[in-house]
Amino acid sequence: MNSTTARAFALIALAFTSVGAELHAQDTPAAVLQRARTEYATVKTARAEFTQEIKNPLIGRTLTSRGTLVQRKPGRVAVTFADPAGDRIVSDGTWLWVYIPSSAPGQVMKLPAGAEGTGGVDLASTVLDAPREGYTLSSAGARTINGRATQGVALVAKAGAEVPFPKATLWIDNVDSSVREVVVTDEQGTERTIRLVSWQKNVAVDASAFTFKVPSGVRVVSQP
């Protein structure tokens, strides 16, 4: 392929990408959310780098962290933090292991992983799977996140609805419909934001990533 032909193909690809993004930008919030749900259903395994920010208005404090997440459906998720280094959260499909020596040294929490097997660690899935009829959907506008054009969908719980969270916003990629950022606010007003720095789906993930070995001298605190 000569350089002229290559440039032509590049321009055609760019044109189709731009048209697709423009069409997605005109979607209703419900359509944008459905695109994300459809795309997420195609994910079998995943690997992502992320940043996390937790704002707690009760104490006026903001915590930041970053790390890597690997996932294998159904029910297996492992989060390894680079900052704070040493913190880990692992769901092996049956148990959720929460080891946070940066704030709770000398112990690891062992909890049932729940029906989905992830214990709420997979925040994007928690929001995507929330009952749509329990929320009012609206557009949160457009944003560029790490060079990716996205559309935001805001979810606000309807009065009296039994839902997993009162408020959330998803930022969904215009091109591949992946979730690039998720913001969830709980009943106490604490806001948790997870933003993807990188995202790879259906990649090779070693099963050993979802095995948690209790470090020597660490006490296991079990909860029913």
C-alpha positions as CSV (number, residue, x, y, z in Angstrom):
1,M,0.0,0.0,0.0
2,N,1.5,3.3,-1.0
3,S,1.5,6.5,1.2
4,T,-1.3,8.1,-0.8
5,T,-3.6,5.1,-0.4
6,A,-2.7,4.8,3.3
7,R,-3.6,8.4,3.9
8,A,-6.9,7.8,2.1
9,F,-7.8,4.9,4.3
10,A,-6.8,6.8,7.4
11,L,-9.1,9.7,6.4
12,I,-12.0,7.4,5.7
13,A,-11.6,5.7,9.1
14,L,-11.4,9.1,10.8
15,A,-14.6,10.2,9.0
16,F,-16.5,7.1,10.0
17,T,-15.3,7.5,13.6
18,S,-16.4,11.1,13.7
19,V,-19.8,10.3,12.2
20,G,-20.3,7.5,14.8
21,A,-19.4,9.8,17.7
22,E,-21.7,12.5,16.4
23,L,-24.6,10.1,16.1
24,H,-24.0,8.8,19.6
25,A,-23.8,12.3,20.9
26,Q,-27.4,12.8,19.8
27,D,-28.7,9.7,21.6
28,T,-31.2,10.0,24.5
29,P,-29.8,9.2,28.0
30,A,-31.7,5.9,27.9
31,A,-30.2,5.0,24.6
32,V,-26.7,5.9,25.8
33,L,-27.2,3.8,28.9
34,Q,-28.5,0.9,26.8
35,R,-25.4,1.1,24.5
36,A,-23.2,0.7,27.6
37,R,-25.2,-2.2,28.9
38,T,-25.0,-4.0,25.6
39,E,-21.3,-3.4,25.3
40,Y,-20.6,-4.6,28.9
41,A,-22.5,-7.8,28.2
42,T,-19.7,-8.7,25.6
43,V,-17.0,-8.4,28.3
44,K,-15.7,-11.7,29.5
45,T,-12.4,-10.6,30.9
46,A,-10.9,-7.2,31.4
47,R,-7.8,-5.3,32.6
48,A,-7.8,-1.7,33.4
49,E,-5.7,1.0,35.1
50,F,-7.8,3.5,37.1
51,T,-7.8,6.4,39.5
52,Q,-10.2,6.8,42.4
53,E,-11.3,9.8,44.4
54,I,-13.5,9.6,47.5
55,K,-15.0,12.8,48.8
56,N,-16.5,12.6,52.3
57,P,-18.4,15.7,53.2
58,L,-18.9,14.6,56.8
59,I,-15.2,14.9,57.6
60,G,-14.3,17.3,54.8
61,R,-11.7,15.0,53.4
62,T,-10.8,13.7,50.0
63,L,-8.9,10.5,49.4
64,T,-7.2,9.6,46.2
65,S,-5.8,6.3,45.0
66,R,-4.8,4.5,41.8
67,G,-4.2,0.9,40.7
68,T,-5.0,-1.9,38.4
69,L,-8.2,-4.0,38.1
70,V,-8.5,-7.4,36.4
71,Q,-11.8,-9.2,36.0
72,R,-13.2,-12.5,34.8
73,K,-16.9,-13.1,34.6
74,P,-18.7,-14.4,36.4
75,G,-17.9,-13.1,39.8
76,R,-14.1,-12.6,39.8
77,V,-12.5,-9.3,40.3
78,A,-9.1,-8.3,41.7
79,V,-8.0,-4.7,42.5
80,T,-4.3,-4.1,43.3
81,F,-3.5,-0.6,44.4
82,A,-0.2,1.1,43.5
83,D,-1.1,4.1,45.7
84,P,-1.5,3.2,48.5
85,A,0.8,0.4,47.7
86,G,-0.1,-3.0,49.3
87,D,-3.8,-2.5,49.4
88,R,-5.8,-5.2,47.7
89,I,-9.5,-6.2,47.2
90,V,-10.1,-9.6,45.7
91,S,-13.4,-11.4,44.9
92,D,-12.8,-15.1,44.1
93,G,-16.5,-15.6,43.3
94,T,-17.4,-16.9,46.8
95,W,-15.6,-14.6,49.2
96,L,-14.6,-10.9,49.0
97,W,-11.2,-10.2,50.6
98,V,-10.6,-6.6,51.6
99,Y,-7.0,-6.0,52.7
100,I,-6.3,-2.4,53.4
101,P,-3.1,-2.2,55.4
102,S,-2.8,1.5,54.7
103,S,-5.7,2.2,57.0
104,A,-6.4,-1.1,58.8
105,P,-3.1,-2.8,59.3
106,G,-2.9,-6.4,60.6
107,Q,-6.3,-7.6,59.4
108,V,-8.2,-8.6,56.3
109,M,-11.9,-8.6,56.0
110,K,-13.6,-11.8,54.6
111,L,-17.1,-11.2,53.4
112,P,-19.6,-13.1,51.2
113,A,-19.2,-12.0,47.7
114,G,-23.0,-11.8,47.1
115,A,-25.2,-13.0,44.3
116,E,-23.1,-11.4,41.6
117,G,-19.9,-12.6,43.1
118,T,-18.1,-9.2,43.1
119,G,-19.4,-7.7,46.4
120,G,-19.9,-4.3,44.7
121,V,-16.3,-4.0,43.7
122,D,-17.3,-3.8,40.0
123,L,-18.9,-0.4,40.4
124,A,-19.7,0.1,36.7
125,S,-21.6,-3.2,36.7
126,T,-23.5,-2.2,39.8
127,V,-24.7,1.0,38.1
128,L,-25.4,-0.6,34.8
129,D,-27.4,-3.4,36.4
130,A,-29.5,-1.0,38.6
131,P,-33.2,-1.2,37.9
132,R,-33.8,1.6,35.4
133,E,-37.4,2.1,36.5
134,G,-36.1,3.2,39.9
135,Y,-34.2,6.2,38.5
136,T,-34.9,9.3,36.6
137,L,-32.3,9.6,33.7
138,S,-31.0,12.8,32.3
139,S,-28.0,13.9,30.2
140,A,-24.9,15.0,32.0
141,G,-23.5,16.6,28.8
142,A,-20.3,15.8,27.0
143,R,-16.7,15.4,28.2
144,T,-13.4,14.3,27.0
145,I,-11.8,11.8,29.4
146,N,-8.2,10.8,28.7
147,G,-8.6,11.7,25.1
148,R,-11.9,9.9,24.6
149,A,-15.1,11.7,23.8
150,T,-17.9,10.6,26.1
151,Q,-21.5,11.3,26.9
152,G,-22.7,11.5,30.5
153,V,-25.9,9.9,31.9
154,A,-27.1,11.0,35.4
155,L,-29.3,8.6,37.4
156,V,-31.3,10.0,40.4
157,A,-33.4,7.7,42.5
158,K,-37.1,8.2,42.4
159,A,-38.9,8.8,45.7
160,G,-39.5,5.6,47.6
161,A,-37.6,3.4,45.1
162,E,-35.6,0.5,46.4
163,V,-32.3,1.0,44.6
164,P,-28.6,0.4,45.4
165,F,-27.6,4.0,45.4
166,P,-29.4,7.4,45.4
167,K,-27.3,9.1,42.7
168,A,-24.8,8.2,40.0
169,T,-23.3,9.4,36.8
170,L,-21.8,7.3,34.0
171,W,-19.5,8.7,31.3
172,I,-19.8,6.5,28.3
173,D,-17.4,6.4,25.3
174,N,-18.9,7.7,22.1
175,V,-17.1,5.2,19.9
176,D,-16.8,1.8,21.8
177,S,-19.6,2.4,24.4
178,S,-17.3,1.4,27.3
179,V,-17.8,3.1,30.7
180,R,-14.9,5.6,31.1
181,E,-15.9,7.1,34.4
182,V,-18.4,6.3,37.1
183,V,-19.5,8.6,40.0
184,V,-21.7,7.2,42.8
185,T,-23.0,9.2,45.8
186,D,-24.2,7.2,48.8
187,E,-26.9,8.0,51.4
188,Q,-24.3,9.9,53.6
189,G,-23.3,12.1,50.6
190,T,-19.9,10.5,50.1
191,E,-19.0,10.7,46.4
192,R,-16.8,8.0,44.8
193,T,-15.3,8.6,41.4
194,I,-13.5,5.9,39.4
195,R,-11.9,7.0,36.1
196,L,-10.3,4.5,33.7
197,V,-6.8,5.4,32.5
198,S,-6.6,2.4,30.3
199,W,-9.1,-0.4,29.3
200,Q,-8.6,-3.8,27.6
201,K,-11.4,-6.3,27.3
202,N,-11.4,-10.0,26.6
203,V,-7.6,-10.3,27.3
204,A,-5.8,-13.2,28.9
205,V,-6.2,-13.1,32.7
206,D,-4.4,-15.6,34.9
207,A,-6.7,-17.4,37.3
208,S,-4.1,-16.9,40.1
209,A,-5.0,-13.1,40.1
210,F,-8.2,-14.0,41.9
211,T,-6.6,-16.0,44.7
212,F,-6.0,-14.2,48.0
213,K,-3.3,-15.5,50.3
214,V,-3.6,-14.2,53.8
215,P,-0.2,-12.6,54.7
216,S,1.7,-14.0,57.7
217,G,0.6,-12.5,61.0
218,V,-2.6,-10.9,59.5
219,R,-5.9,-11.6,61.3
220,V,-8.9,-12.7,59.3
221,V,-12.1,-10.9,60.3
222,S,-15.1,-12.8,58.9
223,Q,-18.6,-11.3,58.5
224,P,-21.7,-13.4,57.7
